[in-house]
Amino acid sequence: MKEVDPIAFTVELGKLYELSKKSGNVSVTMKRMNVHRLKHLVRDKKTMPKGGDLVVEGQSKEYPTLVRATYKNTKLSTLVSPDDFNKFQTSYATVIRAYMDTLKKKDRSKKNKKQKN
């Protein structure tokens, strides 16, 4: 899995969508980063609360977002900090809108309508 910064991720994602126009699918997943991985980032284990939540004094609990994209055998991932998430989301939305023309209309036949009735 190739890990890149968020800006390079959107550029690479656009390339993957370009490749998928001919054949294949691109899948993108976003999720809050696992708390156990955050524990490895904290050097001083004494600052980690017993519950496992990373809390900085004066700040709320904010976790980075892990974003992954796969196309055939190509895998990309990036880690987006909570402060940069809005900027990332706008650039991600721009990429999605640019390649929305490759979406296919769902085939709805009359048989499906008759079966529902």
C-alpha positions in Angstrom: 0.0 0.0 0.0 1.4 3.3 -1.0 1.0 6.0 1.6 1.0 9.6 0.3 0.1 13.1 1.7 -3.5 14.3 1.2 -2.8 16.6 -1.8 -0.9 13.9 -3.7 -3.7 11.4 -2.7 -6.3 13.5 -4.6 -4.1 13.7 -7.7 -3.4 10.0 -7.6 -7.1 9.3 -7.1 -7.9 11.3 -10.2 -5.5 9.1 -12.1 -7.2 6.0 -10.8 -10.6 7.3 -11.9 -9.2 8.0 -15.3 -7.9 4.4 -15.6 -11.3 3.1 -14.4 -13.2 4.7 -17.3 -12.3 1.7 -19.5 -12.9 -1.0 -17.0 -12.9 -1.6 -13.3 -14.0 0.1 -10.1 -12.4 2.5 -7.7 -13.4 2.1 -4.1 -12.7 4.7 -1.5 -13.1 4.2 2.3 -12.8 6.8 5.0 -12.7 6.1 8.7 -11.5 7.4 12.0 -8.0 6.2 12.7 -7.9 3.3 15.1 -7.2 4.2 18.7 -4.6 1.4 19.0 -2.5 3.0 16.2 -2.7 6.3 18.0 -1.2 4.7 21.1 1.9 3.8 19.0 2.3 7.5 18.1 2.3 8.6 21.7 5.8 8.3 23.1 5.0 8.9 26.7 2.6 6.2 27.8 1.9 8.0 31.1 -0.1 10.7 29.2 -2.4 8.1 27.8 -5.6 7.7 29.8 -6.8 4.3 31.0 -9.7 4.2 28.6 -7.3 4.5 25.7 -8.6 7.9 24.4 -6.1 10.4 23.4 -7.0 13.7 25.2 -4.9 16.8 25.0 -5.5 19.3 27.7 -7.9 22.1 26.5 -8.8 20.3 23.4 -11.6 17.9 22.5 -11.1 14.4 21.3 -10.1 14.7 17.7 -8.8 11.8 15.7 -7.2 11.8 12.2 -9.1 10.2 9.3 -7.6 7.3 7.4 -8.6 7.4 3.7 -7.9 4.4 1.4 -8.5 3.9 -2.3 -8.2 0.7 -4.3 -8.3 0.0 -8.0 -7.4 -3.5 -9.2 -4.0 -4.1 -7.6 -3.2 -0.4 -6.9 -3.8 0.7 -3.3 -3.4 4.2 -1.9 -3.8 5.6 1.6 -3.4 8.8 3.4 -3.8 10.2 6.9 -5.8 13.5 7.2 -5.5 15.5 10.3 -8.7 17.0 11.8 -7.4 20.5 11.1 -6.9 19.8 7.4 -10.0 17.7 6.8 -12.2 20.5 5.4 -9.5 21.4 2.9 -9.1 17.7 1.9 -12.8 17.2 1.6 -13.2 20.1 -0.8 -10.4 18.8 -3.0 -11.8 15.3 -2.8 -15.3 16.6 -3.8 -13.7 18.3 -6.8 -12.2 15.1 -8.0 -15.5 13.2 -7.5 -17.4 15.8 -9.5 -14.8 15.7 -12.3 -15.2 12.0 -12.8 -18.9 11.7 -12.2 -19.6 11.3 -15.9 -18.3 7.7 -15.8 -21.3 6.6 -13.6 -23.7 4.3 -15.3 -27.4 4.5 -15.1 -29.0 1.7 -13.3 -30.8 -0.7 -15.7 -34.4 -0.9 -14.6 -36.5 -3.4 -16.5 -40.2 -3.9 -16.5 -39.8 -7.3 -14.9 -38.5 -5.7 -11.7 -41.5 -3.5 -11.5 -43.9 -6.4 -12.0 -42.2 -8.5 -9.3 -42.6 -5.7 -6.8 -46.3 -5.5 -7.4 
